[in-house]
Each structure stands twice: as C-alpha cells, then as structure tokens.
C-alpha cells in the first residue's frame, strides 16, 4: 500500500473535520451564518466591480457582468467567489501554498499572490476569493497593489449581513 496516498487521505479527512468543527451549523448541517452570507456572491460584481473600479484594475475593457451561480460572478476577467471558510483552518493552510504574501486589514486573515488572486477569511464562516484571470498581462496594477485593491472589495463584502 502506498503510504503517501494514505497520508494524503488522512490529511484531507482531518482538514474536512476541522472545517466542520468550527463552522456554526444548524440541525440539518447547513451553516447558520456563512451560508446565507455567501448568497451575496452572485450579485457582488454588479455592486462592487463598477466601471471606475474595473478601469483601475484592468488594462482592457471588462465586458458585461455575469452571475455564475448564487455565490460567484465575474466581470470580464475578474472573478468573485464567496464561500463558507474558517480562519482556524485558513491560517495553517497558508504554509502549504507557494508564493503567498500576507496582507493586513482584510478580514481576520488574507493573502495575495503573483497570479492575480486574493483569498481572505473573516471569522469562522466567511471566505472571499477574487482573482484576475490572465494577470499580470491584463492588469494595470500588479502584486501588492492589486492585492490591496481586491482586498478593498472583500472588506466591503465582509461588511454585508
């Protein structure tokens, strides 16, 4: 038996268990706080990726905004996805992700990377991922400046009920 596969399976089970241990859930297993908050993701692009914001980020026109599902959307090459996430699980995972740079002031923990993505978590039930597909080739700003700009959007989303 391949012990590496077994170890990866055990690790995945532990992470899944940790997520469940910290996220507030109702009797039917659905998160009581974060699940309803993630529904803001489908309309987030319309509200927060205004033409002014998009023009600060992208070097090309964005095109129309599209809702992907109840928790995610995109405007051109900028994608927003809200999810149930736990800060106690997020922090240890950072050590396993190459190329992350911590960013302060966005939720309880956040990082950006050179690929044009930002991930942030607030509390035990809110996660915000924003990425620019094609970065750095389609962006006016890069790296930390892009991370800060995407972080401003996550902060606004974290303030929603």
N, C-alpha and C positions, 0 to 999 in steps of 0.2 A: 504494500500500500504506500502511496506517495504521501509522505508526512507533510510536505508543503501544501498540498491541496487540503488535507485535513486541517492544518493550522489556519489556512485562509478561511475555511468554512466555520471554524470555531470563532475566529475573529469577527467575521460578518455577523454571526449569531449574537455575540456579545454586544456589538455596536447596536444591532437592532433592539436588543433587550434594554440597553441603556437609553435609547431614544424613547422607548415605551415607558421606562421607569420614571422619566422626568416630565413627559408631556401630560398635561391635565386631560383626562378623558372622561367621557360620560359612560353610562352603563353599557351602551352599545359599542364602545371602543372608539368613538369619534372624538377628536379634540374639542374641548368646550370653548376655548378661546381662539386659538390659531386657525382652526378650520374655517370659521366664519370670516376672519380677517383675510385669509388667502383669496377670498372672492373679490377683493379689490384689485387683484392682478389683471383680470380681464379688461378692465377699463382704465388701468394705470397709464397706458400710452396716450390715450386721448387727453387725460387730465394733466400729465406731468411731462410729456415729450412734446411741448409746444414748439411751434416753428422757431422761436428765439432760442430755446434750449437746444434743439436739434442742430441749428446752424452754428452753435458754439462747439458742438462735438464733431459733426460730420463735415467733410470737405466736399461732399456731393449732396444733391437734394435727396430727401428721405423717401419720398413717395407716400402712399397712403398708410394709415394706421390700420392694423388688423388684429382682431381678437383671435387668439389661437385656441383658448379654452377658458374656463372660468377663472383660472389662476395665472394666465400668461397672455402676453400680447407682443407685438413688435411694430415699430415704425421704421421702415427701411431696414437697415442692418442693426438697429438697436433693439435688443430683446429684454423683456422684463418677465421674471417668473417669481411668484410668491409661494412659499411653502411653509409647512409646519417644521420648525427646526429648534434645536435645544442648544443653548450656549455651553452647557456642560459637555456636550458631545462635540460641538464645533471646535472648541479650543484644542483638545488633544489631536484632532484630525489635521490641524494646520501643520504639524511637524511632518506629516506624511505627504504633503502636497509641495511639489517642487516649484520654485520661483514665486512664492508668495511674499507680499510685503504688507505688514500690518498697517492699518490706517485707524487713527483715533477719531472719536466723536461720531461714529456711525453705529448706532445700537450698542450692544454690550461687547461686540467683537466683530471685526471686519478685516478683509484683506483685498488687495488688488493684485493683478499680475500683468505681465508684459503682453499677454494675449488679448488684452482689452476687456477684462472681466472684473467684476466686483462681487464678492459674496459677503453678506452681513447677517448677523443674528441678533435678535433682541429677546431677552428673557428665555423662557422655556417653550415658546410656541410660535415664534415668528422668524422667518428666514426670507431674505431678499437677494435674488441673483439678477444682475444686469450685465449683459455682455454686448459688445460691438463686434459683430461678425466681420472679418476682413481687416480688423485693426492690426497694425498701425496704418495700413495703406489707405483707408477710407476716413481717417480721423484727422482733425486739425490739432487736437491735443493728444498727448500720449502719457503713458506711465502714470506717475503720481498725480499729475494734473487731471488726467482722465479719471483716475480712481476717485479723486475728490469730487469731480462733477457728478459721477454716477452715485457716489455716496450721498450727495445732497438729495437726490431723488429717493434713495432708500430711507433717509431720515424723514422725508415728508410722508412716505408710505407707512413707516412705523408709527407715525402720529395718528393714523386713522383708527377708528374703532374696529 
